[in-house]
Amino acid sequence: MRQGLAAITDATSIVMNMASQNQFTITLGGNRTLAAPTNPTAGQTGHIYLIQDGTGSRTLSYNSVFKFAGGSDPVLSTAANAVDLLVFSIRDTDKVDAVMVNDLK
């Protein structure tokens, strides 16, 4: 597996390919959805840096495979250029357990 951060191209639906990488970064240029990752393997872990563009106020929704504490989806920091970190672990191919660390400075 490749080391380092893989830049994901901004799109309406954000897709992480777990076959080649598990550390990602993306700058959000609009309101987006984090799609189910492709090629997941149980036990894989990783993270994605979610960065607001210079406008900020971008939102992120999540595919149903993402599972968060208490069942509540986390909300991104909204300031221009804000950085949040989503840390995840693949429990099963249809269950991605995740936690959000907001507003890294």
C-alpha positions in Angstrom: 0.0 0.0 0.0 1.2 3.5 -0.9 2.4 5.7 2.0 1.7 9.4 2.4 -1.4 11.4 1.7 -3.4 10.8 -1.4 -5.2 13.9 -2.8 -8.8 13.2 -3.7 -10.2 15.2 -6.5 -13.1 17.3 -5.3 -16.5 16.1 -6.6 -20.1 15.9 -5.5 -19.5 12.4 -4.3 -16.1 11.8 -2.6 -14.8 8.2 -3.1 -11.8 6.7 -1.3 -10.1 3.8 -3.0 -8.9 1.6 -0.1 -7.0 -0.8 -2.4 -4.2 1.7 -3.0 -4.3 4.1 0.0 -5.7 4.7 3.4 -4.6 8.3 4.1 -6.4 11.0 2.2 -6.8 14.8 1.9 -9.5 16.8 0.1 -10.3 20.5 -0.2 -14.1 20.9 -0.4 -15.3 23.2 -3.1 -19.0 22.8 -2.3 -21.4 20.7 -0.3 -20.4 17.1 -0.6 -21.2 13.5 0.2 -18.6 11.0 1.5 -19.4 7.8 -0.5 -18.8 4.3 0.6 -15.1 3.5 0.1 -14.2 1.2 -2.7 -12.2 -2.0 -2.1 -12.3 -2.0 1.7 -10.9 -4.8 3.8 -12.0 -5.5 7.4 -9.3 -4.2 9.8 -8.0 -1.4 7.6 -7.6 2.0 9.3 -6.9 5.4 8.0 -7.9 9.0 7.9 -9.0 11.8 5.7 -8.2 15.5 6.1 -11.3 17.5 5.1 -10.4 21.1 4.3 -12.7 24.0 3.7 -11.9 26.0 0.6 -11.4 29.8 0.8 -15.1 30.3 0.9 -15.9 27.9 3.8 -19.3 26.9 5.0 -19.2 23.6 3.0 -21.2 20.7 4.4 -20.5 17.0 4.3 -23.0 14.2 4.4 -22.1 10.5 4.8 -23.0 7.2 3.1 -24.8 4.9 5.4 -21.7 2.6 5.8 -20.2 5.3 8.1 -21.0 4.7 11.7 -20.5 7.4 14.3 -20.8 7.4 18.1 -24.4 7.7 19.2 -25.5 7.4 15.6 -25.1 11.2 15.0 -23.2 12.4 11.9 -20.5 14.9 12.8 -20.6 18.5 11.5 -17.6 20.1 9.8 -15.9 23.3 11.0 -17.2 26.0 8.6 -14.5 28.7 8.6 -12.7 29.4 5.4 -9.7 27.0 5.1 -10.7 25.1 8.3 -9.2 21.6 8.7 -11.0 18.6 10.2 -9.8 15.1 10.5 -12.0 12.0 10.0 -10.3 8.9 11.5 -11.8 5.6 10.4 -11.6 1.8 10.9 -13.2 -0.7 8.5 -15.2 -3.1 10.7 -16.7 -4.9 7.7 -17.1 -4.0 4.1 -20.4 -2.3 4.9 -19.4 -0.8 8.2 -16.9 2.0 8.6 -16.5 3.2 12.2 -15.4 6.8 12.3 -14.7 9.8 14.6 -14.2 13.4 13.7 -11.5 15.7 15.1 -12.7 19.3 14.4 -10.9 22.6 13.8 -7.2 21.5 13.7 -4.9 24.6 13.9 
